[in-house]
Amino acid sequence: MAAWVRSERESWTVWHAVEEGLGGKPDEDLFAWAQEHRAVLLTFDEDFADRRTFPVGSHWGVIRLRVWPTTVEEVQSALARLFSEAKEEDLRGALVIIGRTRIRIRPGRPPGT
Protein backbone atom coordinates (compact mmCIF):
# COMPACT_ATOMS: atom_id res chain seq x y z
CA MET A 1 0.00 0.00 0.00
CA ALA A 2 2.85 2.41 0.77
CA ALA A 3 4.15 2.06 -2.79
CA TRP A 4 0.68 2.77 -4.19
CA VAL A 5 0.25 5.88 -2.02
CA ARG A 6 3.70 7.05 -3.14
CA SER A 7 2.63 6.69 -6.77
CA GLU A 8 -0.69 8.48 -6.19
CA ARG A 9 0.75 11.31 -4.09
CA GLU A 10 4.22 11.90 -5.47
CA SER A 11 4.64 15.09 -3.44
CA TRP A 12 4.17 13.18 -0.17
CA THR A 13 6.92 11.51 1.80
CA VAL A 14 5.52 8.08 2.65
CA TRP A 15 7.06 5.73 5.18
CA HIS A 16 6.00 2.20 6.08
CA ALA A 17 6.31 1.15 9.73
CA VAL A 18 8.26 -2.00 8.79
CA GLU A 19 10.68 -0.01 6.62
CA GLU A 20 11.40 2.21 9.62
CA GLY A 21 11.94 -0.70 12.04
CA LEU A 22 8.62 -0.10 13.79
CA GLY A 23 6.84 -3.31 12.80
CA GLY A 24 5.34 -4.97 15.87
CA LYS A 25 6.18 -2.04 18.14
CA PRO A 26 3.61 -0.70 20.62
CA ASP A 27 1.18 1.97 19.42
CA GLU A 28 2.86 4.54 21.65
CA ASP A 29 6.21 4.01 19.88
CA LEU A 30 4.63 4.37 16.45
CA PHE A 31 2.69 7.45 17.56
CA ALA A 32 5.83 9.06 19.03
CA TRP A 33 7.76 8.38 15.81
CA ALA A 34 4.97 9.92 13.71
CA GLN A 35 4.91 13.05 15.87
CA GLU A 36 8.69 13.39 15.72
CA HIS A 37 8.52 13.21 11.90
CA ARG A 38 5.35 15.32 11.66
CA ALA A 39 3.67 12.43 9.88
CA VAL A 40 0.02 11.58 9.36
CA LEU A 41 -0.64 7.98 10.43
CA LEU A 42 -2.54 5.76 8.00
CA THR A 43 -3.75 2.69 9.84
CA PHE A 44 -6.32 -0.07 10.24
CA ASP A 45 -5.72 0.00 14.02
CA GLU A 46 -8.86 1.32 15.71
CA ASP A 47 -6.85 2.30 18.80
CA PHE A 48 -5.49 5.35 16.96
CA ALA A 49 -9.07 6.59 16.45
CA ASP A 50 -9.64 6.68 20.23
CA ARG A 51 -9.82 10.40 20.92
CA ARG A 52 -9.28 9.83 24.64
CA THR A 53 -5.85 8.31 24.02
CA PHE A 54 -4.93 10.29 20.90
CA PRO A 55 -6.99 13.53 21.07
CA VAL A 56 -7.47 15.55 17.90
CA GLY A 57 -4.98 18.40 18.03
CA SER A 58 -2.34 16.32 19.84
CA HIS A 59 -1.01 14.79 16.61
CA TRP A 60 -0.20 15.54 12.99
CA GLY A 61 -3.14 13.49 11.75
CA VAL A 62 -4.61 10.00 11.84
CA ILE A 63 -6.36 8.29 8.94
CA ARG A 64 -8.19 5.21 10.18
CA LEU A 65 -9.30 2.75 7.50
CA ARG A 66 -12.54 0.89 8.26
CA VAL A 67 -12.92 -1.06 5.04
CA TRP A 68 -13.91 -4.68 4.76
CA PRO A 69 -12.70 -6.84 3.26
CA THR A 70 -9.19 -5.44 3.65
CA THR A 71 -8.17 -6.26 0.11
CA VAL A 72 -5.78 -4.13 -1.90
CA GLU A 73 -8.65 -3.10 -4.17
CA GLU A 74 -10.94 -2.02 -1.32
CA VAL A 75 -8.17 -0.04 0.39
CA GLN A 76 -7.12 1.65 -2.83
CA SER A 77 -10.72 2.52 -3.59
CA ALA A 78 -11.22 4.01 -0.12
CA LEU A 79 -8.03 6.05 -0.32
CA ALA A 80 -8.84 7.22 -3.85
CA ARG A 81 -12.15 8.57 -2.52
CA LEU A 82 -10.29 10.39 0.25
CA PHE A 83 -7.79 11.86 -2.20
CA SER A 84 -10.59 13.12 -4.44
CA GLU A 85 -12.81 14.48 -1.63
CA ALA A 86 -10.37 16.01 0.86
CA LYS A 87 -7.66 18.59 0.56
CA GLU A 88 -4.24 17.80 1.94
CA GLU A 89 -4.53 20.59 4.51
CA ASP A 90 -7.78 19.00 5.79
CA LEU A 91 -5.79 15.95 6.91
CA ARG A 92 -3.18 17.76 9.02
CA GLY A 93 -4.03 17.33 12.69
CA ALA A 94 -7.38 15.69 11.90
CA LEU A 95 -8.90 12.34 12.70
CA VAL A 96 -10.16 10.84 9.45
CA ILE A 97 -12.23 7.68 9.43
CA ILE A 98 -12.77 6.08 6.05
CA GLY A 99 -15.56 3.53 5.77
CA ARG A 100 -16.86 1.73 2.73
CA THR A 101 -19.33 4.48 1.88
CA ARG A 102 -18.50 7.40 4.13
CA ILE A 103 -15.56 9.58 5.09
CA ARG A 104 -15.67 11.44 8.39
CA ILE A 105 -13.15 14.16 9.13
CA ARG A 106 -12.81 15.53 12.66
CA PRO A 107 -10.76 18.68 12.03
CA GLY A 108 -7.80 19.49 14.18
CA ARG A 109 -4.62 21.47 14.16
CA PRO A 110 -1.18 19.91 14.37
CA PRO A 111 0.64 20.49 17.66
CA GLY A 112 2.17 23.93 18.04
CA THR A 113 0.30 25.56 15.15
N, CA, C and O atoms as a DFTB+ gen file, in Angstrom:
452 C
 N C O
     1  1       0.823      -1.190       0.000
     2  2       0.000       0.000       0.000
     3  2       0.872       1.262       0.000
     4  3       0.537       2.249      -0.655
     5  1       1.983       1.227       0.731
     6  2       2.853       2.407       0.774
     7  2       3.334       2.775      -0.633
     8  3       3.376       3.954      -0.985
     9  1       3.691       1.783      -1.426
    10  2       4.153       2.058      -2.795
    11  2       3.037       2.683      -3.625
    12  3       3.289       3.590      -4.418
    13  1       1.813       2.210      -3.449
    14  2       0.679       2.766      -4.191
    15  2       0.434       4.218      -3.786
    16  3       0.231       5.072      -4.649
    17  1       0.451       4.507      -2.480
    18  2       0.250       5.884      -2.020
    19  2       1.363       6.770      -2.567
    20  3       1.103       7.896      -2.991
    21  1       2.594       6.276      -2.564
    22  2       3.701       7.055      -3.137
    23  2       3.438       7.392      -4.600
    24  3       3.736       8.499      -5.049
    25  1       2.881       6.437      -5.342
    26  2       2.625       6.691      -6.767
    27  2       1.444       7.642      -6.976
    28  3       1.420       8.398      -7.947
    29  1       0.477       7.606      -6.079
    30  2      -0.692       8.476      -6.187
    31  2      -0.429       9.890      -5.686
    32  3      -1.016      10.849      -6.186
    33  1       0.436      10.016      -4.715
    34  2       0.746      11.311      -4.094
    35  2       2.264      11.508      -4.109
    36  3       2.933      11.400      -3.082
    37  1       2.776      11.795      -5.286
    38  2       4.221      11.898      -5.468
    39  2       4.851      12.994      -4.621
    40  3       6.037      12.916      -4.300
    41  1       4.088      14.004      -4.256
    42  2       4.644      15.091      -3.443
    43  2       4.750      14.706      -1.966
    44  3       5.393      15.416      -1.192
    45  1       4.137      13.610      -1.569
    46  2       4.173      13.182      -0.174
    47  2       5.413      12.345       0.101
    48  3       5.907      11.636      -0.775
    49  1       5.901      12.437       1.313
    50  2       6.917      11.513       1.803
    51  2       6.152      10.423       2.545
    52  3       5.452      10.700       3.519
    53  1       6.287       9.193       2.082
    54  2       5.521       8.083       2.646
    55  2       6.489       7.076       3.244
    56  3       7.409       6.606       2.576
    57  1       6.271       6.755       4.500
    58  2       7.057       5.735       5.182
    59  2       6.152       4.556       5.503
    60  3       4.942       4.724       5.659
    61  1       6.723       3.382       5.600
    62  2       5.996       2.203       6.078
    63  2       6.636       1.810       7.407
    64  3       7.860       1.820       7.539
    65  1       5.813       1.466       8.384
    66  2       6.315       1.148       9.727
    67  2       7.420       0.091       9.683
    68  3       8.420       0.215      10.390
    69  1       7.250      -0.933       8.869
    70  2       8.260      -1.998       8.794
    71  2       9.565      -1.452       8.229
    72  3      10.644      -1.807       8.704
    73  1       9.474      -0.596       7.225
    74  2      10.679      -0.008       6.622
    75  2      11.461       0.823       7.638
    76  3      12.679       0.967       7.526
    77  1      10.768       1.359       8.611
    78  2      11.402       2.210       9.624
    79  2      11.751       1.442      10.898
    80  3      12.140       2.048      11.896
    81  1      11.617       0.113      10.875
    82  2      11.942      -0.701      12.040
    83  2      10.898      -0.639      13.140
    84  3      11.197      -0.942      14.295
    85  1       9.679      -0.252      12.798
    86  2       8.622      -0.099      13.791
    87  2       7.597      -1.223      13.761
    88  3       6.641      -1.200      14.535
    89  1       7.776      -2.198      12.892
    90  2       6.836      -3.311      12.802
    91  2       6.751      -4.048      14.131
    92  3       7.774      -4.425      14.702
    93  1       5.549      -4.250      14.617
    94  2       5.342      -4.971      15.867
    95  2       5.583      -4.162      17.131
    96  3       5.440      -4.679      18.239
    97  1       5.946      -2.901      16.971
    98  2       6.183      -2.041      18.139
    99  2       4.846      -1.586      18.723
   100  3       3.831      -1.581      18.026
   101  1       4.846      -1.202      20.002
   102  2       3.606      -0.704      20.619
   103  2       3.107       0.571      19.924
   104  3       3.881       1.323      19.332
   105  1       1.795       0.785      20.015
   106  2       1.178       1.966      19.418
   107  2       1.875       3.248      19.857
   108  3       2.075       4.157      19.052
   109  1       2.238       3.320      21.113
   110  2       2.861       4.537      21.650
   111  2       4.175       4.845      20.935
   112  3       4.492       6.011      20.699
   113  1       4.946       3.803      20.589
   114  2       6.208       4.014      19.877
   115  2       5.952       4.534      18.459
   116  3       6.628       5.449      17.988
   117  1       4.969       3.936      17.793
   118  2       4.630       4.373      16.447
   119  2       4.099       5.805      16.462
   120  3       4.457       6.618      15.609
   121  1       3.250       6.102      17.430
   122  2       2.692       7.446      17.560
   123  2       3.806       8.467      17.807
   124  3       3.833       9.526      17.178
   125  1       4.721       8.146      18.721
   126  2       5.827       9.059      19.027
   127  2       6.689       9.299      17.785
   128  3       7.101      10.429      17.524
   129  1       6.961       8.245      17.027
   130  2       7.757       8.381      15.808
   131  2       7.042       9.303      14.818
   132  3       7.664      10.179      14.217
   133  1       5.735       9.100      14.653
   134  2       4.972       9.924      13.712
   135  2       4.999      11.389      14.125
   136  3       5.108      12.269      13.271
   137  1       4.902      11.660      15.415
   138  2       4.914      13.048      15.869
   139  2       6.289      13.666      15.649
   140  3       6.402      14.820      15.235
   141  1       7.323      12.899      15.926
   142  2       8.691      13.390      15.719
   143  2       8.934      13.750      14.249
   144  3       9.652      14.705      13.953
   145  1       8.338      12.987      13.335
   146  2       8.516      13.205      11.902
   147  2       7.390      14.028      11.273
   148  3       7.340      14.206      10.056
   149  1       6.484      14.528      12.128
   150  2       5.346      15.325      11.663
   151  2       4.556      14.588      10.584
   152  3       4.187      15.154       9.555
   153  1       4.313      13.315      10.851
   154  2       3.673      12.431       9.882
   155  2       2.216      12.159      10.241
   156  3       1.850      12.067      11.412
   157  1       1.404      12.033       9.208
   158  2       0.022      11.584       9.355
   159  2       0.055      10.060       9.350
   160  3       0.643       9.452       8.456
   161  1      -0.575       9.445      10.347
   162  2      -0.642       7.985      10.426
   163  2      -1.786       7.472       9.567
   164  3      -2.898       7.995       9.630
   165  1      -1.518       6.461       8.776
   166  2      -2.539       5.763       8.003
   167  2      -2.574       4.346       8.547
   168  3      -1.579       3.625       8.471
   169  1      -3.718       3.938       9.098
   170  2      -3.751       2.686       9.840
   171  2      -5.110       2.002       9.794
   172  3      -6.137       2.642       9.569
   173  1      -5.096       0.696      10.010
   174  2      -6.320      -0.069      10.243
   175  2      -6.609      -0.165      11.736
   176  3      -7.712      -0.545      12.128
   177  1      -5.641       0.172      12.565
   178  2      -5.722      -0.004      14.022
   179  2      -6.718       0.983      14.624
   180  3      -6.495       2.194      14.607
   181  1      -7.816       0.453      15.154
   182  2      -8.859       1.316      15.710
   183  2      -8.395       2.073      16.948
   184  3      -8.995       3.087      17.305
   185  1      -7.339       1.604      17.609
   186  2      -6.848       2.300      18.805
   187  2      -6.460       3.738      18.496
   188  3      -6.651       4.619      19.334
   189  1      -5.918       3.991      17.309
   190  2      -5.491       5.345      16.959
   191  2      -6.666       6.295      16.741
   192  3      -6.478       7.512      16.709
   193  1      -7.872       5.754      16.593
   194  2      -9.065       6.595      16.447
   195  2      -9.697       6.909      17.800
   196  3     -10.707       7.610      17.855
   197  1      -9.126       6.409      18.885
   198  2      -9.643       6.678      20.230
   199  2      -9.201       8.077      20.639
   200  3      -8.031       8.309      20.947
   201  1     -10.149       9.000      20.639
   202  2      -9.820      10.402      20.917
   203  2      -9.458      10.637      22.377
   204  3      -8.937      11.700      22.715
   205  1      -9.720       9.676      23.239
   206  2      -9.283       9.827      24.637
   207  2      -7.780       9.586      24.755
   208  3      -7.095      10.256      25.528
   209  1      -7.279       8.633      23.991
   210  2      -5.850       8.310      24.019
   211  2      -5.048       9.213      23.092
   212  3      -3.951       9.655      23.434
   213  1      -5.604       9.482      21.917
   214  2      -4.930      10.295      20.899
   215  2      -5.866      11.440      20.489
   216  3      -6.435      11.409      19.398
   217  1      -6.028      12.448      21.356
   218  2      -6.985      13.527      21.065
   219  2      -6.628      14.307      19.802
   220  3      -5.458      14.549      19.507
   221  1      -7.667      14.692      19.069
   222  2      -7.468      15.548      17.902
   223  2      -6.766      16.809      18.382
   224  3      -7.129      17.381      19.410
   225  1      -5.764      17.233      17.636
   226  2      -4.981      18.399      18.034
   227  2      -3.706      18.035      18.786
   228  3      -2.862      18.897      19.032
   229  1      -3.562      16.753      19.156
   230  2      -2.340      16.319      19.840
   231  2      -1.410      15.594      18.875
   232  3      -0.365      15.085      19.280
   233  1      -1.792      15.545      17.593
   234  2      -1.008      14.795      16.611
   235  2      -1.054      15.493      15.258
   236  3      -1.769      16.477      15.071
   237  1      -0.287      14.971      14.336
   238  2      -0.199      15.542      12.991
   239  2      -1.254      14.983      12.055
   240  3      -1.354      15.411      10.905
   241  1      -2.040      14.035      12.533
   242  2      -3.137      13.486      11.748
   243  2      -3.180      11.974      11.832
   244  3      -2.146      11.308      11.882
   245  1      -4.393      11.443      11.846
   246  2      -4.613       9.999      11.839
   247  2      -5.686       9.703      10.806
   248  3      -6.765      10.297      10.829
   249  1      -5.386       8.786       9.904
   250  2      -6.362       8.290       8.939
   251  2      -6.608       6.834       9.298
   252  3      -5.716       5.994       9.176
   253  1      -7.820       6.545       9.739
   254  2      -8.193       5.207      10.182
   255  2      -9.055       4.562       9.101
   256  3     -10.141       5.052       8.788
   257  1      -8.571       3.473       8.540
   258  2      -9.304       2.754       7.505
   259  2     -10.249       1.740       8.142
   260  3      -9.827       0.891       8.927
   261  1     -11.528       1.837       7.798
   262  2     -12.540       0.887       8.262
   263  2     -13.202       0.240       7.052
   264  3     -14.418       0.320       6.878
   265  1     -12.394      -0.397       6.227
   266  2     -12.915      -1.057       5.035
   267  2     -12.839      -2.573       5.228
   268  3     -11.920      -3.111       5.845
   269  1     -13.846      -3.222       4.669
   270  2     -13.907      -4.678       4.759
   271  2     -14.487      -5.187       3.464
   272  3     -15.506      -4.660       3.018
   273  1     -13.908      -6.159       2.852
   274  2     -12.697      -6.845       3.263
   275  2     -11.471      -5.953       3.052
   276  3     -11.523      -4.994       2.281
   277  1     -10.401      -6.262       3.720
   278  2      -9.192      -5.442       3.647
   279  2      -8.318      -5.880       2.476
   280  3      -7.136      -6.183       2.639
   281  1      -8.917      -5.905       1.313
   282  2      -8.171      -6.258       0.113
   283  2      -7.475      -5.015      -0.434
   284  3      -7.833      -3.885      -0.102
   285  1      -6.494      -5.245      -1.261
   286  2      -5.785      -4.132      -1.903
   287  2      -6.770      -3.249      -2.654
   288  3      -6.695      -2.022      -2.578
   289  1      -7.687      -3.865      -3.373
   290  2      -8.646      -3.104      -4.174
   291  2      -9.559      -2.241      -3.306
   292  3      -9.809      -1.082      -3.638
   293  1     -10.055      -2.785      -2.212
   294  2     -10.936      -2.022      -1.319
   295  2     -10.192      -0.850      -0.677
   296  3     -10.727       0.253      -0.568
   297  1      -8.963      -1.102      -0.257
   298  2      -8.175      -0.041       0.387
   299  2      -7.832       1.048      -0.621
   300  3      -7.943       2.234      -0.312
   301  1      -7.421       0.662      -1.809
   302  2      -7.117       1.655      -2.835
   303  2      -8.352       2.465      -3.198
   304  3      -8.265       3.677      -3.396
   305  1      -9.483       1.815      -3.285
   306  2     -10.723       2.519      -3.594
   307  2     -11.065       3.527      -2.497
   308  3     -11.445       4.661      -2.789
   309  1     -10.930       3.114      -1.240
   310  2     -11.222       4.010      -0.117
   311  2     -10.279       5.208      -0.115
   312  3     -10.712       6.345       0.069
   313  1      -8.998       4.951      -0.318
   314  2      -8.031       6.052      -0.323
   315  2      -8.225       6.962      -1.535
   316  3      -8.052       8.176      -1.428
   317  1      -8.577       6.397      -2.667
   318  2      -8.838       7.221      -3.850
   319  2     -10.008       8.166      -3.588
   320  3      -9.979       9.319      -4.020
   321  1     -11.036       7.690      -2.884
   322  2     -12.153       8.567      -2.517
   323  2     -11.663       9.699      -1.627
   324  3     -12.033      10.857      -1.820
   325  1     -10.825       9.355      -0.646
   326  2     -10.286      10.386       0.250
   327  2      -9.494      11.415      -0.546
   328  3      -9.675      12.619      -0.360
   329  1      -8.623      10.952      -1.427
   330  2      -7.789      11.863      -2.198
   331  2      -8.630      12.785      -3.087
   332  3      -8.251      13.930      -3.330
   333  1      -9.759      12.289      -3.567
   334  2     -10.588      13.123      -4.438
   335  2     -11.515      14.053      -3.654
   336  3     -11.936      15.087      -4.174
   337  1     -11.835      13.696      -2.412
   338  2     -12.809      14.478      -1.635
   339  2     -12.201      15.438      -0.619
   340  3     -12.848      16.407      -0.224
   341  1     -10.973      15.183      -0.195
   342  2     -10.374      16.013       0.860
   343  2      -9.111      16.690       0.350
   344  3      -8.366      16.141      -0.462
   345  1      -8.898      17.886       0.847
   346  2      -7.657      18.595       0.556
   347  2      -6.581      18.129       1.531
   348  3      -6.874      17.702       2.647
   349  1      -5.354      18.218       1.092
   350  2      -4.238      17.796       1.940
   351  2      -4.244      18.526       3.279
   352  3      -3.982      17.919       4.317
   353  1      -4.537      19.811       3.263
   354  2      -4.531      20.586       4.509
   355  2      -5.641      20.145       5.472
   356  3      -5.542      20.370       6.678
   357  1      -6.704      19.515       4.935
   358  2      -7.778      19.002       5.792
   359  2      -7.318      17.817       6.644
   360  3      -7.923      17.520       7.674
   361  1      -6.266      17.153       6.223
   362  2      -5.790      15.954       6.912
   363  2      -4.846      16.269       8.067
   364  3      -4.739      15.488       9.012
   365  1      -4.167      17.397       7.999
   366  2      -3.182      17.757       9.024
   367  2      -3.855      17.994      10.364
   368  3      -4.678      18.898      10.505
   369  1      -3.502      17.182      11.339
   370  2      -4.032      17.328      12.688
   371  2      -5.412      16.735      12.888
   372  3      -5.939      16.765      13.999
   373  1      -6.008      16.197      11.835
   374  2      -7.383      15.693      11.901
   375  2      -7.423      14.198      12.197
   376  3      -6.437      13.479      12.031
   377  1      -8.584      13.762      12.635
   378  2      -8.897      12.339      12.701
   379  2      -9.826      12.068      11.532
   380  3     -10.915      12.635      11.441
   381  1      -9.381      11.193      10.638
   382  2     -10.161      10.842       9.453
   383  2     -10.521       9.367       9.553
   384  3      -9.648       8.521       9.749
   385  1     -11.792       9.064       9.419
   386  2     -12.231       7.675       9.431
   387  2     -12.871       7.392       8.084
   388  3     -13.854       8.024       7.698
   389  1     -12.292       6.425       7.375
   390  2     -12.769       6.076       6.049
   391  2     -13.487       4.736       6.127
   392  3     -12.874       3.708       6.419
   393  1     -14.778       4.754       5.866
   394  2     -15.560       3.529       5.773
   395  2     -15.801       3.180       4.321
   396  3     -15.288       3.841       3.419
   397  1     -16.576       2.149       4.102
   398  2     -16.864       1.727       2.726
   399  2     -17.617       2.793       1.937
   400  3     -17.397       2.953       0.736
   401  1     -18.498       3.518       2.608
   402  2     -19.330       4.476       1.880
   403  2     -19.225       5.900       2.406
   404  3     -19.810       6.816       1.828
   405  1     -18.499       6.096       3.482
   406  2     -18.497       7.404       4.134
   407  2     -17.101       7.774       4.623
   408  3     -16.331       6.920       5.061
   409  1     -16.799       9.050       4.538
   410  2     -15.555       9.579       5.090
   411  2     -15.928      10.625       6.130
   412  3     -16.653      11.574       5.832
   413  1     -15.436      10.453       7.338
   414  2     -15.667      11.441       8.394
   415  2     -14.335      12.102       8.720
   416  3     -13.321      11.429       8.904
   417  1     -14.352      13.411       8.787
   418  2     -13.147      14.164       9.133
   419  2     -13.448      15.000      10.367
   420  3     -14.316      15.873      10.343
   421  1     -12.726      14.726      11.441
   422  2     -12.807      15.528      12.656
   423  2     -11.620      16.485      12.594
   424  3     -10.488      16.086      12.865
   425  1     -11.872      17.751      12.237
   426  2     -10.759      18.683      12.030
   427  2      -9.945      18.893      13.313
   428  3     -10.448      18.804      14.433
   429  1      -8.703      19.166      13.088
   430  2      -7.796      19.486      14.183
   431  2      -6.647      20.297      13.657
   432  3      -6.520      20.512      12.451
   433  1      -5.824      20.739      14.548
   434  2      -4.624      21.472      14.163
   435  2      -3.433      20.692      14.689
   436  3      -3.468      20.191      15.813
   437  1      -2.383      20.583      13.894
   438  2      -1.178      19.913      14.372
   439  2      -0.640      20.613      15.624
   440  3      -0.894      21.800      15.829
   441  1       0.088      19.892      16.444
   442  2       0.645      20.490      17.660
   443  2       1.497      21.724      17.342
   444  3       2.269      21.732      16.383
   445  1       1.342      22.746      18.153
   446  2       2.173      23.935      18.037
   447  2       1.820      24.859      16.893
   448  3       2.590      25.767      16.580
   449  1       0.664      24.652      16.252
   450  2       0.303      25.560      15.145
   451  2      -0.834      26.459      15.551
   452  3      -1.278      27.289      14.758
